[in-house]
Amino acid sequence: MPYSIDSTDRKLMLKLQHNARITVVQLSKELHMSAPSIRERILRLEEQGIITGYHAAFDDKQLNLHLTTFIMIKTERCQEFVEFCEQALEVTDLHRISGEYNYLLRIQTTSMEELVQFQENINHLGVSKSHVSIKSIFEHRYPSF
């Protein structure tokens, strides 16, 4: 039977999503619960596979990754394309999609020249359409629990 998430779990998950390094003591203060209760809930969420890991976030600009591009590609060489994307350091996200195109990928590059080079590297795999992001409104947001 699947684990049923209650409103306290939701609050806890939102706090961890915002700051995965928050201490159990701080969580217990903010959620008005004992530290052992918080620890038990976190452990249960981990054991149920609801919490799958804890991650660091990086500032793309500090890493000189100034250009975010979304690319849709239509290909009949799916396995070769997926293998290419797994090896390409520019690819941060890859999704199989429905519709006219097979895949949607997100890439991060340092310049327009690097983007052009990436596109030239995938041209032989299929037809693509690129959309350069001019401004990120928000990222890494999850739907409400």
C-alpha positions in Angstrom: 0.0 0.0 0.0 1.4 3.4 -0.9 2.5 5.7 1.9 -0.1 8.5 2.5 1.4 11.9 2.8 -0.2 14.2 5.3 -0.1 18.0 5.7 2.9 17.8 8.1 4.8 15.7 5.5 4.0 18.3 2.9 5.2 21.1 5.0 8.4 19.2 5.8 9.0 18.4 2.2 8.6 22.0 1.2 11.1 23.1 3.8 13.6 20.5 2.6 13.0 21.4 -1.0 13.8 25.0 -0.2 16.8 24.2 1.9 18.0 20.6 2.0 20.7 21.5 4.5 18.3 22.8 7.1 18.9 21.0 10.4 16.4 18.7 12.1 16.5 21.1 15.1 15.5 24.1 12.9 12.8 22.0 11.2 11.4 21.0 14.6 11.2 24.7 15.6 9.6 25.8 12.4 7.1 22.9 12.3 6.5 23.0 16.1 7.4 19.3 16.5 10.0 17.4 18.4 13.3 16.6 16.6 12.8 12.8 17.0 9.4 13.1 15.2 11.0 15.1 12.4 13.8 12.6 12.0 11.3 9.7 12.0 9.2 11.4 9.3 12.3 12.1 7.1 13.5 8.5 7.5 10.0 7.2 6.5 9.9 9.5 3.5 13.3 8.2 2.4 12.4 4.6 3.0 9.2 5.0 1.0 11.3 6.4 -1.9 9.5 9.8 -1.7 12.7 11.6 -0.8 15.2 10.3 -3.3 18.2 12.4 -2.6 19.6 15.8 -1.6 21.1 18.1 -4.1 23.3 21.2 -4.5 22.2 24.0 -6.8 24.7 26.0 -8.8 24.7 29.5 -10.3 24.9 29.1 -14.0 26.3 32.6 -14.5 29.1 31.9 -12.0 30.0 28.8 -14.1 30.0 31.0 -17.2 27.0 29.2 -18.6 25.2 32.2 -19.9 23.0 30.6 -22.6 20.1 28.2 -21.9 18.5 26.7 -25.0 15.6 24.3 -25.4 15.8 22.1 -28.5 13.2 19.8 -29.9 14.4 17.1 -32.2 12.7 14.7 -34.6 14.8 11.6 -35.2 14.5 8.0 -36.2 17.9 7.3 -34.6 16.6 7.4 -31.1 19.2 5.2 -29.4 22.0 7.0 -31.1 20.6 10.4 -30.1 20.1 9.3 -26.5 23.6 8.0 -26.3 24.9 11.3 -27.8 23.0 13.3 -25.2 24.3 11.1 -22.3 27.8 12.0 -23.4 27.3 15.7 -24.2 28.2 17.8 -21.2 25.9 20.7 -22.4 22.7 18.6 -22.0 21.2 19.1 -18.6 17.7 17.6 -19.3 16.3 15.2 -21.8 12.7 14.3 -22.2 10.8 12.0 -24.6 7.8 13.9 -25.8 4.6 13.3 -27.8 3.8 15.2 -31.0 5.7 16.1 -34.1 9.1 15.9 -32.3 10.5 12.9 -30.3 12.7 14.7 -27.7 13.0 18.0 -25.8 16.4 18.8 -24.4 17.7 21.6 -22.3 21.3 22.6 -22.9 23.6 25.1 -21.1 26.4 26.8 -23.1 28.9 29.5 -22.5 28.2 31.3 -25.8 26.3 31.4 -29.1 29.3 29.9 -30.8 29.1 26.9 -28.5 25.4 26.5 -29.2 26.0 26.6 -32.9 28.7 23.9 -32.5 26.3 21.7 -30.5 23.6 22.1 -33.2 26.1 21.1 -35.9 26.9 18.0 -33.9 23.3 16.9 -33.8 22.3 17.8 -37.4 23.1 14.4 -38.7 20.7 12.8 -36.1 17.5 14.6 -37.3 15.6 17.8 -37.7 15.7 20.2 -34.7 14.1 23.4 -33.6 15.9 25.6 -31.0 14.5 28.1 -28.6 17.0 30.3 -26.7 15.8 31.4 -23.2 16.0 35.2 -22.8 15.1 35.1 -19.1 14.4 32.4 -16.5 11.4 33.3 -14.4 11.9 30.3 -12.1 13.5 26.9 -12.2 13.6 23.6 -10.2 10.1 24.2 -8.9 7.9 21.2 -8.0 4.2 21.1 -8.0 2.5 21.5 -4.7 2.4 18.3 -2.7 
